Amino acid sequence: MGDQEETFHFAQRIFHLNTQRHVMILLERLTPELRRQEIRVWKKAIRTINHELNNSLAPVSSLVHSARHIQEHPEHAERLDEIYSTIEERLQHLRSFLEGYAQFARLPTPRKESVLWSDLLGDVRDLYPFRVEGRPESGAFVDRAQMQQVMINLLKNAVESGSPAEEIVVGVEPSAHGTTLRIVDRGRGMDETTMRQALLPFYSTKPSGTGLGLAICNEIVDAHGGRITLHNRDGGGTAVTCWIPVT
């Protein structure tokens, strides 16, 4: 309306009725729903940040009060080191938490270079266990550091899913148009709700999760012109497929 952008979903289907060929066109306005989803995401982000800040600031405030009390009673001075260490720990946790959000907000444009998938996978080999299948000797034109981050996040999720190490596999399948990376595991999998929202920023089912791991992966792959899809595997576990175009 006016100068505002609108988003629509267009679908076309062909069907036959009484031997006559018909075309059905469906045009659905998505702008209100997308705005509602955006607001839900922002509310979730604000709640998460507020919760995390309170979890750190409340104990820090209490510890500062304890430190002042000890200064007035020198006979308990031996507890100061413990108090200061705890304060430092909570502040470090808070810095790490905020840095995760900042990283998502300032992902740079990919600086692409020619690399071999085998070299890229070798960069993360020592961090998490996995087997390689397919054709890892094939090349790609990607931001090496960013794709390393994608692999680290996806392999970390596979390990945390409870999958046996030997069942975590990275498949590399090149084609004329791009490369398909498939990371599979035999962990707990995801329920339908989680699967639908897993790529959204700030969505997490983990008690201490920030909900940014898969969202960052999605942003990086999207910036490379690719896409990520997730699905549960027959027999248990999750498969994450990343398609990266040739250019």
C-alpha distance (Angstrom), angle and dihedral (degrees) to the residues before:
residue distance angle dihedral
M1 . . .
G2 3.76 . .
D3 3.81 109.3 .
Q4 3.81 94.0 -23.4
E5 3.79 119.0 117.4
E6 3.78 116.8 -115.6
T7 3.81 128.7 -155.5
F8 3.78 122.2 -149.6
H9 3.80 134.9 179.9
F10 3.80 113.4 -134.4
A11 3.80 121.3 -164.0
Q12 3.77 131.0 172.1
R13 3.80 127.2 -165.0
I14 3.77 131.6 -179.8
F15 3.79 120.7 -148.2
H16 3.78 138.4 164.6
L17 3.77 124.8 -128.3
N18 3.80 120.7 -180.0
T19 3.82 88.7 -11.8
Q20 3.80 89.0 -57.3
R21 3.80 118.2 124.4
H22 3.79 113.7 -130.0
V23 3.79 133.3 -177.2
M24 3.80 119.1 -146.2
I25 3.79 117.2 -160.8
L26 3.80 121.2 -165.5
L27 3.80 120.1 -166.4
E28 3.79 115.1 -176.9
R29 3.80 125.7 -177.1
L30 3.81 108.4 -131.7
T31 3.81 101.4 173.4
P32 3.85 97.3 98.8
E33 3.80 92.9 47.6
L34 3.81 92.6 46.8
R35 3.80 89.9 51.0
R36 3.79 91.0 49.6
Q37 3.81 89.6 50.8
E38 3.81 90.8 48.9
I39 3.80 91.0 51.9
R40 3.82 90.7 48.6
V41 3.81 90.1 51.8
W42 3.81 92.3 50.5
K43 3.80 91.9 47.5
K44 3.79 89.6 50.1
A45 3.82 90.5 50.0
I46 3.80 92.5 49.7
R47 3.81 92.5 47.8
T48 3.81 91.4 48.2
I49 3.81 94.2 48.6
N50 3.81 92.0 44.9
H51 3.81 91.2 49.5
E52 3.79 93.0 48.9
L53 3.82 93.9 45.8
N54 3.79 91.1 51.0
N55 3.80 91.6 47.3
S56 3.79 89.4 57.9
L57 3.80 104.0 31.4
A58 3.80 96.7 48.7
P59 3.84 95.4 58.1
V60 3.81 91.5 39.9
S61 3.80 90.0 54.6
S62 3.80 90.3 49.0
L63 3.81 92.0 48.1
V64 3.81 92.0 50.1
H65 3.80 88.2 53.0
S66 3.82 89.4 50.6
A67 3.80 91.4 49.4
R68 3.79 91.6 52.9
H69 3.79 89.8 49.2
I70 3.81 91.0 51.8
Q71 3.80 91.3 50.2
E72 3.80 87.0 60.0
H73 3.81 89.9 49.2
P74 3.84 106.7 44.2
E75 3.81 92.2 -177.5
H76 3.84 87.3 79.3
A77 3.80 95.3 47.3
E78 3.83 92.2 119.1
R79 3.82 88.7 74.0
L80 3.81 93.2 62.0
D81 3.81 94.5 82.4
E82 3.79 90.7 53.6
I83 3.80 92.0 48.1
Y84 3.80 93.6 48.5
S85 3.81 91.1 47.4
T86 3.81 90.8 52.6
I87 3.81 91.4 48.5
E88 3.80 90.2 50.0
E89 3.81 90.7 49.1
R90 3.80 93.2 52.0
L91 3.80 92.1 47.0
Q92 3.79 91.0 50.1
H93 3.81 90.0 50.9
L94 3.79 89.3 50.8
R95 3.80 92.3 49.2
S96 3.80 90.9 50.8
F97 3.80 91.7 47.8
L98 3.81 93.7 50.6
E99 3.80 91.7 43.5
G100 3.80 89.0 57.9
Y101 3.79 90.8 56.4
A102 3.81 91.7 44.0
Q103 3.80 90.8 51.5
F104 3.79 91.0 55.5
A105 3.81 91.1 49.7
R106 3.80 96.0 49.5
L107 3.79 105.2 39.9
P108 3.81 104.0 153.8
T109 3.78 126.5 -133.1
P110 3.83 108.0 -85.3
R111 3.80 114.8 -94.4
K112 3.77 97.9 -148.3
E113 3.79 126.4 -153.3
S114 3.79 136.8 164.6
V115 3.81 111.1 -90.1
L116 3.77 138.3 159.6
W117 3.78 116.1 -117.7
S118 3.81 88.2 -134.5
D119 3.82 90.0 59.4
L120 3.80 92.4 45.9
L121 3.80 92.1 49.8
G122 3.80 89.5 46.1
D123 3.81 88.5 59.4
V124 3.82 90.3 64.7
R125 3.80 98.1 32.6
D126 3.82 94.1 104.2
L127 3.82 94.9 49.8
Y128 3.80 102.9 60.4
P129 3.80 134.4 6.7
F130 3.80 119.1 -107.2
R131 3.78 143.3 142.6
V132 3.79 123.7 -128.1
E133 3.79 124.4 -136.0
G134 3.79 133.5 175.3
R135 3.78 123.3 26.1
P136 3.82 109.5 -29.7
E137 3.82 90.6 161.1
S138 3.82 88.3 75.0
G139 3.79 120.2 103.2
A140 3.79 136.0 -120.1
F141 3.79 139.0 -170.1
V142 3.81 103.9 -132.3
D143 3.79 144.7 124.1
R144 3.78 99.4 -85.7
A145 3.80 97.2 -154.5
Q146 3.80 93.4 47.0
M147 3.80 93.8 48.3
Q148 3.81 88.7 48.6
Q149 3.81 87.0 56.1
V150 3.80 90.4 51.1
M151 3.80 91.8 52.0
I152 3.82 92.6 45.4
N153 3.81 92.5 51.6
L154 3.81 94.3 46.0
L155 3.81 94.4 45.3
K156 3.81 90.6 46.7
N157 3.81 89.2 54.2
A158 3.80 90.5 49.2
V159 3.80 91.7 52.3
E160 3.82 92.8 45.5
S161 3.81 90.3 50.2
G162 3.81 88.1 72.5
S163 3.80 94.6 -110.8
P164 3.81 118.1 156.8
A165 3.80 108.2 -105.7
E166 3.79 92.8 -120.8
E167 3.82 90.5 57.3
I168 3.81 94.6 58.3
V169 3.79 106.2 98.5
V170 3.80 133.7 174.9
G171 3.79 112.6 -156.1
V172 3.81 121.7 -163.1
E173 3.81 117.3 -163.0
P174 3.82 116.4 171.8
S175 3.80 123.2 -164.3
A176 3.78 137.3 174.3
H177 3.80 91.3 -87.3
G178 3.78 103.0 38.0
T179 3.78 147.8 -48.3
T180 3.78 128.1 -74.0
L181 3.80 114.9 -148.2
R182 3.77 114.8 -167.0
I183 3.82 121.5 -170.9
V184 3.81 111.8 -169.9
D185 3.79 133.8 177.9
R186 3.79 141.3 170.8
G187 3.79 97.3 -127.4
R188 3.79 131.9 122.9
G189 3.79 95.7 -63.8
M190 3.81 122.9 -151.4
D191 3.75 133.8 -78.6
E192 3.80 119.1 -122.6
T193 3.81 95.2 -96.1
T194 3.79 93.3 49.8
M195 3.79 91.9 46.7
R196 3.82 91.5 54.5
Q197 3.80 94.3 49.4
A198 3.81 102.8 31.0
L199 3.83 94.3 104.4
L200 3.82 94.4 49.2
P201 3.81 116.4 105.8
F202 3.82 114.9 -104.6
Y203 3.81 94.5 13.2
S204 3.80 111.5 128.5
T205 3.79 137.5 151.7
K206 3.81 92.1 -163.8
P207 3.83 115.8 99.9
S208 3.81 91.7 -131.6
G209 3.81 97.3 28.5
T210 3.80 122.8 123.9
G211 3.80 94.6 -156.8
L212 3.81 91.7 -127.6
G213 3.82 104.7 104.8
L214 3.80 98.8 82.4
A215 3.80 91.9 31.4
I216 3.81 90.3 58.0
C217 3.82 90.1 47.6
N218 3.79 89.4 51.2
E219 3.81 92.2 49.5
I220 3.81 92.7 49.1
V221 3.80 95.0 47.4
D222 3.81 90.8 45.1
A223 3.83 90.1 51.3
H224 3.81 87.2 55.4
G225 3.80 89.7 54.5
G226 3.80 92.5 -105.8
R227 3.78 137.2 110.3
I228 3.81 140.7 -132.8
T229 3.79 126.3 -140.4
L230 3.81 130.1 -178.2
H231 3.77 132.3 -160.0
N232 3.78 139.4 161.4
R233 3.79 117.0 -105.5
D234 3.76 126.1 -125.7
G235 3.78 105.8 -103.3
G236 3.80 93.9 26.5
G237 3.75 136.9 -62.2
T238 3.78 136.9 72.9
A239 3.79 134.8 -82.7
V240 3.81 120.1 -155.6
T241 3.79 114.7 -167.6
C242 3.80 122.0 -163.1
W243 3.77 118.5 -172.0
I244 3.82 114.4 -162.2
P245 3.82 117.9 -172.4
V246 3.79 122.2 -132.3
T247 3.82 93.1 -112.3
